[in-house]
């Protein structure tokens, strides 16, 4: 029997483990840009979907597998790149293959954040339209390390430094344990020619700003590897795993604290604020003030998100201002939060009032 390329075998093994709990009624979609990571993922899924699934050995079950290609329209010829990616997915045997064209990218959260938000909105829409239970993303160990470094640069807490989870909701990342060099090698072994995004090379960007993630990828990570050794990327990913576990425990305890801070435990209380100018999320200050800072600050951030503050723009500075209303109360005035959310304190209670026009309950983002 011919020996399988090690990188290709690693990709298939990773995908096999992630599909093992799925069955014949489950549709899996690969989010494919045509780049090396997502194309290697598509090839591995096409191979393994015919072989794995619940009770596959006894009943011959297999998982249905398709793909979704999102064209942001941000680069010249992006439509051709998207169509080529779709053709490669079809040639691999994936079905259905959906191309979502002309995704409107906003300006909030910066260009990269807006593109990411638009991409996930498109993936979510296609998943709902096709009835897909699972969407597979091609993020690798290198992407995880980059995420941690970006979080460090922003002064983020454990939640952000924990990087990307292997699973969240319908989204899964089978290749988080593989290096980017392995996905490139897997494409070669599969006879696939991936598209290489020119914006991923900071030295190839002319006449405009270099995307931050591209600078981290092309400049910072190579320097870290040179200075700290070849295991730097793996070490960053290990730190992310540990911090994500810690953050999960603290988040659960903070959610319990937030529930206890509600005047009527277990419910969201809608009342007029002190000025009588709109519905507010009302919290008792006493249980918050008595809690450890790590739990209190998490609870306050979650409260802000519940009334419409976007996760990506609700920073430590905003949480600091809320925290001051709880533990450093000196009669200070209204605190302004993202999305025109306002917070005030009155009579031992904290009032968070959403914007009249803003969303009340923003959906959590698959990638922080």
URUR-V586165 format. One record per backbone hydrogen bond with DSSP energy under -1.0 kcal/mol. NH is the residue of the N-H (numbers start at 1). CO is the residue of the C=O. E is the energy in kcal/mol with one decimal. If there is no record, write none. Layout:
# URUR-V586165
NH,CO,E  NH,CO,E
This chain:
# URUR-V586165
9,5,-2.6  10,6,-2.3  11,7,-2.1  12,8,-2.3  13,9,-2.5  14,10,-2.2  15,11,-2.1  16,12,-2.7  17,13,-1.9  18,14,-1.3  19,15,-1.7  22,19,-2.0  26,23,-1.8  28,64,-2.7  29,134,-2.6  30,66,-2.0  31,136,-2.7  32,68,-2.1  39,35,-2.4  40,36,-2.1  41,37,-1.9  42,38,-2.4  43,39,-2.3  44,40,-2.1  45,41,-2.7  46,42,-2.5  47,43,-1.6  48,44,-2.7  49,45,-3.0  51,48,-2.2  52,48,-1.4  54,22,-3.0  56,53,-1.7  59,55,-2.6  60,56,-1.6  63,49,-2.0  64,26,-1.4  66,28,-3.4  67,96,-2.5  68,30,-2.6  69,98,-3.1  71,100,-2.5  78,75,-1.8  81,77,-1.9  82,78,-2.4  83,79,-2.2  84,80,-2.3  85,81,-2.1  86,82,-2.3  87,83,-2.5  88,84,-2.2  89,85,-2.1  90,86,-2.4  91,87,-2.5  92,88,-1.4  93,90,-1.3  94,89,-2.1  95,65,-2.8  98,67,-2.6  100,69,-3.1  103,71,-1.7  110,107,-1.1  114,110,-2.6  115,111,-2.4  116,112,-2.3  117,113,-2.4  118,114,-2.4  119,115,-2.4  120,116,-2.5  121,117,-2.0  122,118,-2.0  123,119,-2.5  124,120,-2.7  125,121,-2.1  126,122,-2.5  127,123,-2.4  128,124,-2.1  129,125,-2.3  130,126,-2.4  131,127,-1.2  132,127,-1.6  133,27,-1.6  134,27,-1.6  135,170,-2.9  136,29,-3.2  137,172,-3.0  141,178,-3.2  144,140,-1.9  145,141,-2.2  146,142,-2.3  147,143,-2.2  148,144,-2.0  149,145,-2.2  150,146,-2.4  151,147,-2.0  152,148,-2.3  153,149,-2.2  154,150,-1.4  155,152,-1.2  156,151,-2.7  161,157,-2.5  162,158,-1.5  163,160,-1.8  168,171,-2.5  171,168,-2.1  172,135,-2.4  173,166,-2.6  176,173,-1.3  178,175,-2.0  183,179,-1.3  184,180,-1.9  185,181,-2.0  186,182,-2.3  187,183,-1.8  188,184,-1.8  189,185,-2.5  190,186,-1.5  191,188,-1.3  192,187,-2.9  195,34,-3.2  200,197,-1.8  201,198,-1.4  204,201,-1.8  215,211,-2.1  216,212,-2.2  217,213,-2.5  218,214,-3.2  219,215,-2.1  220,215,-1.7  221,216,-2.9  223,219,-1.3  224,220,-2.5  225,221,-2.6  226,222,-2.1  227,223,-2.5  228,224,-3.3  229,225,-1.5  232,229,-1.6  235,231,-2.3  236,232,-2.2  237,233,-2.0  238,234,-2.2  239,235,-2.2  240,236,-2.0  241,237,-2.1  242,238,-2.1  243,239,-2.6  244,240,-2.4  245,241,-1.8  246,242,-2.1  247,243,-2.9  248,244,-1.9  249,245,-1.5  250,246,-2.3  251,247,-2.9  252,248,-1.8  253,249,-2.0  254,250,-2.5  255,251,-2.2  256,252,-1.6  257,253,-2.0  258,254,-2.5  259,255,-1.9  260,256,-2.1  261,257,-1.6  267,264,-1.6  271,280,-1.2  273,278,-1.1  276,273,-2.3  280,271,-1.4  281,352,-3.1  283,350,-2.4  284,261,-3.6  285,348,-2.3  289,285,-2.9  290,286,-1.8  296,292,-2.8  297,293,-2.8  298,294,-1.0  299,295,-2.5  300,296,-2.5  301,297,-2.1  302,298,-2.4  303,299,-2.2  304,300,-2.1  305,301,-2.2  306,302,-2.1  307,303,-1.1  308,305,-1.6  309,304,-2.3  314,310,-1.0  315,313,-1.1  319,315,-1.9  320,316,-2.6  321,317,-1.7  322,318,-1.9  323,319,-2.9  324,320,-2.1  325,321,-1.1  327,323,-2.8  328,324,-1.4  335,343,-3.1  337,341,-3.2  341,338,-1.0  342,353,-2.3  343,335,-2.2  344,351,-2.3  346,349,-2.5  349,346,-1.4  350,283,-3.1  351,344,-3.3  352,281,-2.3  353,342,-3.2
